[in-house]
Amino acid sequence: MLKPLQLGQLTLPTNLIQGPLAGYSCAPFRLLVHEFGGAAYTTTEMISAYELAHACQQPLRYTYKAPNEGKVCYQISGDDPEDLARAVDIVVARGADLIDLNCGCPQRKIRKKGHGSKLLANPERLYQLLSAMRQAATVPMSAKIRVDGDSGESFDQEVVAAIESAGMDFMVVHGRHWRERYDVSVRLDDIKKFVAMATIPVIANGDVDDLTSLQRTLDHTQAAGVMICRGSMGRPWLFAQLTALMRGESFSAPEAASLNQLLQRHVTMLAELDGEHSALLQARSLAKYYCNLDITPYDCKTLAEFSALLA
């Protein structure tokens, strides 16, 4: 069931959360989610703690929080305590309401750095990193992890102990092992085990994109809340829709004309944040999610031409 969520000293009105999406969940998308409502908080794209701590100028799209956004969680990645502590200082100054350490990314380039899901193999190191973050700020903090599944790695219990001992306020559990891709169904039984082991709130993550999958996840895992990532791509209204349906209320999703307007607004905000060229590159993938439109590089070279396609 939907209910208020207590994370550290922060009380949130609902337990539905918009999760991190690489190349997608920067301020323009998050702002649309907040305007529709229904999400306890939104989450940034994964941000490198090293880049935050050492780069002379931060890429604005990763760190910018719009003045009229709601609660935002900044997700950072890294394997150095000093970099992570410095990154925490920086994102708090940028307006972070919550902070998460990515311990689940399965990408090879991330694991080669010792970041993401690689951290799950070394709970002692994970504890050191999270402790450094905890000492740097008082905002609610979490670790987003993955289950060990039937991999034989057996890290679940030690990871829970590391997270709790470091003083994290909650954890987000994606129900797949890092080797498993999206063609493998999320392991709800494994998330349920985390709920039973943990003394802090556990947020379930994976394969939720409609009312049925939301109810199944909440009922099966008994998690404190649910984080939705891929299911919300091109659907910033999803959280408002699920909230209405869970309450037995009707909800009308945006129709074609409104979808085009949402897409155009998303891309326009991207251009203001990231430049016209970059925004147009992203617009082609966004168009597929919002409107199922297949736009090629030859279809539009300016924002004006892009807008004309949607008219």
C-alpha positions as CSV (number, residue, x, y, z in Angstrom):
1,M,0.0,0.0,0.0
2,L,1.0,3.6,-0.5
3,K,2.0,5.3,2.8
4,P,4.2,8.0,4.2
5,L,7.9,7.2,4.3
6,Q,10.3,8.1,7.1
7,L,13.9,8.3,5.9
8,G,16.2,9.5,8.7
9,Q,14.7,12.8,9.9
10,L,12.9,13.3,6.6
11,T,9.2,12.5,6.4
12,L,7.9,12.0,2.9
13,P,4.2,11.9,1.9
14,T,4.4,8.7,-0.2
15,N,6.7,5.7,-0.7
16,L,6.9,5.9,-4.5
17,I,10.3,7.1,-5.7
18,Q,11.7,8.0,-9.1
19,G,15.1,6.4,-9.4
20,P,18.4,7.2,-11.3
21,L,18.4,6.9,-15.0
22,A,21.7,7.3,-16.9
23,G,21.4,10.0,-19.6
24,Y,17.8,10.7,-18.6
25,S,17.1,11.8,-15.0
26,C,18.5,15.3,-15.0
27,A,16.5,18.4,-14.0
28,P,14.2,18.6,-17.0
29,F,12.7,15.1,-16.5
30,R,12.7,15.4,-12.7
31,L,10.9,18.7,-12.9
32,L,8.1,17.2,-15.0
33,V,7.8,14.3,-12.5
34,H,7.5,16.8,-9.6
35,E,4.8,18.8,-11.5
36,F,2.6,15.7,-12.1
37,G,3.2,14.7,-8.4
38,G,3.1,11.3,-6.8
39,A,6.8,10.8,-6.2
40,A,8.4,11.1,-2.7
41,Y,11.6,12.3,-4.4
42,T,13.4,12.1,-7.6
43,T,17.0,11.0,-8.3
44,T,19.8,12.4,-10.4
45,E,21.9,10.5,-12.9
46,M,24.9,8.8,-11.3
47,I,27.6,11.4,-10.7
48,S,31.3,10.6,-10.3
49,A,32.6,11.6,-6.9
50,Y,36.1,11.9,-8.4
51,E,34.8,14.4,-11.0
52,L,33.0,16.3,-8.4
53,A,36.0,16.5,-6.1
54,H,38.7,17.2,-8.7
55,A,37.1,18.7,-11.9
56,C,37.6,22.4,-12.3
57,Q,34.1,22.8,-13.7
58,Q,31.2,20.4,-13.1
59,P,28.9,19.4,-16.0
60,L,25.8,21.4,-15.2
61,R,23.4,18.7,-16.3
62,Y,24.6,16.3,-13.5
63,T,24.5,18.7,-10.6
64,Y,21.8,21.3,-11.4
65,K,18.7,21.4,-9.3
66,A,15.9,23.6,-10.6
67,P,14.5,26.1,-8.1
68,N,11.0,24.7,-8.3
69,E,11.9,21.1,-8.0
70,G,10.8,19.0,-5.0
71,K,13.0,16.7,-3.0
72,V,16.0,15.4,-5.0
73,C,18.4,12.6,-4.2
74,Y,21.9,13.0,-5.6
75,Q,23.4,9.6,-6.5
76,I,27.2,9.5,-6.5
77,S,29.7,6.8,-7.3
78,G,33.3,6.2,-6.2
79,D,35.8,4.1,-4.3
80,D,37.8,6.8,-2.4
81,P,36.6,8.0,1.0
82,E,38.0,11.5,0.6
83,D,36.5,11.9,-2.8
84,L,33.1,10.8,-1.6
85,A,33.2,13.0,1.5
86,R,34.1,16.0,-0.7
87,A,31.4,15.1,-3.2
88,V,28.8,15.0,-0.4
89,D,29.8,18.5,0.6
90,I,29.4,19.7,-3.0
91,V,26.0,18.2,-3.7
92,V,24.6,19.4,-0.3
93,A,25.7,22.9,-1.4
94,R,23.9,22.3,-4.7
95,G,20.6,21.4,-2.9
96,A,20.7,17.7,-2.3
97,D,17.9,16.6,0.0
98,L,19.1,13.0,0.1
99,I,22.3,11.3,-1.1
100,D,22.8,7.7,-2.4
101,L,26.0,5.7,-3.1
102,N,25.7,3.6,-6.3
103,C,26.6,0.1,-5.4
104,G,24.7,-1.6,-8.2
105,C,25.9,-0.4,-11.6
106,P,26.9,-3.5,-13.6
107,Q,28.7,-1.7,-16.5
108,R,32.3,-3.0,-17.1
109,K,33.8,0.5,-17.3
110,I,32.3,1.3,-13.8
111,R,33.3,-2.0,-12.2
112,K,36.9,-1.6,-13.6
113,K,37.2,1.5,-11.5
114,G,36.1,-0.4,-8.4
115,H,32.8,1.5,-8.4
116,G,29.2,0.4,-8.6
117,S,28.4,-3.3,-8.1
118,K,32.1,-4.0,-7.6
119,L,31.8,-2.6,-4.1
120,L,29.5,-5.5,-3.1
121,A,32.4,-7.9,-3.1
122,N,34.2,-5.9,-0.4
123,P,31.8,-5.1,2.5
124,E,34.6,-3.8,4.7
125,R,35.6,-1.2,2.0
126,L,31.9,-0.4,1.5
127,Y,31.6,0.4,5.2
128,Q,34.6,2.8,5.0
129,L,33.2,4.6,2.0
130,L,29.7,5.0,3.5
131,S,31.2,6.1,6.9
132,A,33.1,8.8,5.2
133,M,29.9,10.0,3.5
134,R,28.0,9.8,6.7
135,Q,30.5,11.9,8.6
136,A,30.3,14.6,5.9
137,A,26.6,15.5,6.2
138,T,23.4,14.9,8.1
139,V,21.0,14.6,5.2
140,P,19.3,11.1,4.7
141,M,21.7,8.7,3.0
142,S,21.3,5.3,1.3
143,A,23.2,2.7,-0.7
144,K,21.6,1.3,-3.9
145,I,22.6,-2.3,-4.1
146,R,21.9,-5.6,-5.9
147,V,21.1,-9.0,-4.6
148,D,23.6,-11.9,-4.8
149,G,20.8,-14.2,-6.2
150,D,22.1,-17.7,-7.0
151,S,25.5,-16.4,-8.0
152,G,27.3,-18.1,-5.1
153,E,28.9,-14.8,-4.0
154,S,26.8,-14.7,-0.8
155,F,27.4,-11.1,0.0
156,D,23.9,-10.0,1.1
157,Q,24.2,-10.3,4.8
158,E,27.6,-8.7,5.0
159,V,26.5,-5.9,2.8
160,V,23.5,-5.2,5.0
161,A,25.7,-5.1,8.1
162,A,28.1,-2.7,6.4
163,I,25.3,-0.3,5.3
164,E,23.7,-0.3,8.7
165,S,26.9,0.0,10.7
166,A,28.0,3.0,8.6
167,G,24.8,4.8,9.7
168,M,22.8,4.8,6.4
169,D,19.2,5.7,6.9
170,F,17.8,3.3,4.3
171,M,18.8,1.1,1.4
172,V,17.5,0.5,-2.1
173,V,17.6,-3.1,-3.3
174,H,17.5,-3.9,-7.0
175,G,16.4,-7.5,-7.3
176,R,18.9,-8.8,-9.8
177,H,22.5,-9.9,-9.5
178,W,24.9,-7.6,-11.3
179,R,25.5,-10.2,-14.1
180,E,21.8,-10.4,-14.8
181,R,20.2,-8.2,-17.4
182,Y,16.6,-7.1,-17.9
183,D,15.5,-10.3,-19.6
184,V,15.8,-12.0,-16.2
185,S,12.8,-11.3,-13.9
186,V,13.4,-9.4,-10.7
187,R,13.9,-11.6,-7.7
188,L,11.2,-10.5,-5.3
189,D,12.1,-13.3,-2.8
190,D,15.6,-11.9,-2.5
191,I,14.4,-8.4,-1.8
192,K,12.1,-9.9,0.8
193,K,15.1,-11.4,2.5
194,F,16.7,-8.0,2.7
195,V,13.6,-6.6,4.3
196,A,13.7,-9.4,6.9
197,M,17.5,-8.8,7.6
198,A,17.5,-5.0,7.8
199,T,16.6,-2.8,10.7
200,I,16.4,0.3,8.4
201,P,13.8,0.8,5.6
202,V,14.3,-1.2,2.4
203,I,13.1,0.2,-0.9
204,A,12.4,-2.4,-3.6
205,N,13.5,-1.7,-7.2
206,G,13.0,-3.5,-10.4
207,D,10.3,-4.3,-13.0
208,V,7.6,-2.0,-11.7
209,D,5.9,-0.1,-14.5
210,D,2.1,-0.4,-13.8
211,L,-0.4,-1.0,-11.0
212,T,-0.2,-4.8,-11.1
213,S,3.6,-4.9,-10.8
214,L,3.6,-2.2,-8.1
215,Q,1.0,-4.1,-6.0
216,R,2.9,-7.4,-6.5
217,T,6.2,-5.9,-5.4
218,L,4.8,-4.2,-2.3
219,D,2.7,-7.3,-1.3
220,H,5.4,-9.8,-1.9
221,T,8.4,-8.0,-0.4
222,Q,6.8,-6.0,2.3
223,A,9.3,-3.3,1.5
224,A,8.9,0.2,2.9
225,G,8.6,1.7,-0.6
226,V,9.2,1.1,-4.3
227,M,11.7,2.9,-6.6
228,I,10.8,3.0,-10.3
229,C,13.4,3.7,-12.9
230,R,13.0,2.5,-16.5
231,G,9.2,2.3,-16.2
232,S,9.0,6.0,-15.9
233,M,11.0,6.8,-19.1
234,G,8.8,9.0,-21.3
235,R,6.1,8.8,-18.6
236,P,6.7,11.5,-16.0
237,W,3.1,11.2,-14.9
238,L,3.5,7.5,-13.9
239,F,3.8,8.3,-10.2
240,A,0.6,10.4,-10.2
241,Q,-1.2,7.7,-12.2
242,L,-0.2,4.9,-9.8
243,T,-1.1,7.0,-6.8
244,A,-4.6,7.6,-8.2
245,L,-5.1,4.0,-9.2
246,M,-4.0,2.7,-5.8
247,R,-6.6,5.0,-4.2
248,G,-9.3,3.7,-6.5
249,E,-9.4,7.0,-8.5
250,S,-9.4,7.5,-12.2
251,F,-6.5,8.9,-14.1
252,S,-6.2,10.0,-17.7
253,A,-2.8,9.7,-19.2
254,P,-1.7,12.5,-21.6
255,E,-3.0,12.1,-25.1
256,A,-0.9,12.5,-28.3
257,A,-1.0,16.4,-28.4
258,S,-0.1,16.7,-24.7
259,L,2.7,14.1,-25.2
260,N,4.2,16.2,-27.9
261,Q,4.1,19.3,-25.7
262,L,5.7,17.4,-22.8
263,L,8.5,16.2,-25.1
264,Q,9.0,19.6,-26.6
265,R,9.2,21.1,-23.1
266,H,11.6,18.4,-22.0
267,V,13.9,19.0,-24.9
268,T,13.7,22.8,-24.6
269,M,14.8,22.6,-20.9
270,L,17.6,20.3,-21.9
271,A,18.9,22.8,-24.5
272,E,18.9,25.5,-21.8
273,L,20.9,23.2,-19.5
274,D,23.1,21.3,-21.9
275,G,23.2,23.2,-25.2
276,E,21.1,22.8,-28.4
277,H,23.4,20.2,-30.0
278,S,23.4,17.9,-27.0
279,A,19.7,18.4,-26.5
280,L,18.9,17.4,-30.1
281,L,21.0,14.2,-29.8
282,Q,19.0,13.2,-26.7
283,A,15.7,14.3,-28.3
284,R,15.9,11.4,-30.7
285,S,15.8,8.8,-28.0
286,L,13.3,10.8,-25.9
287,A,10.9,10.9,-28.9
288,K,10.8,7.1,-28.8
289,Y,9.9,7.0,-25.2
290,Y,7.3,9.8,-25.2
291,C,5.7,9.4,-28.6
292,N,7.1,6.3,-30.2
293,L,8.6,8.6,-32.9
294,D,11.7,7.5,-34.9
295,I,13.7,10.6,-35.6
296,T,16.9,10.4,-37.5
297,P,19.8,12.9,-37.5
298,Y,18.6,14.1,-40.9
299,D,15.1,15.0,-39.7
300,C,16.1,18.0,-37.7
301,K,19.2,20.0,-37.0
302,T,17.8,22.8,-34.9
303,L,15.3,23.1,-32.0
304,A,12.9,24.9,-34.4
305,E,13.0,22.0,-36.8
306,F,12.4,19.6,-34.0
307,S,9.4,21.6,-32.8
308,A,8.0,21.6,-36.4
309,L,8.1,17.8,-36.4
310,L,5.9,17.7,-33.3
311,A,3.4,20.3,-34.5
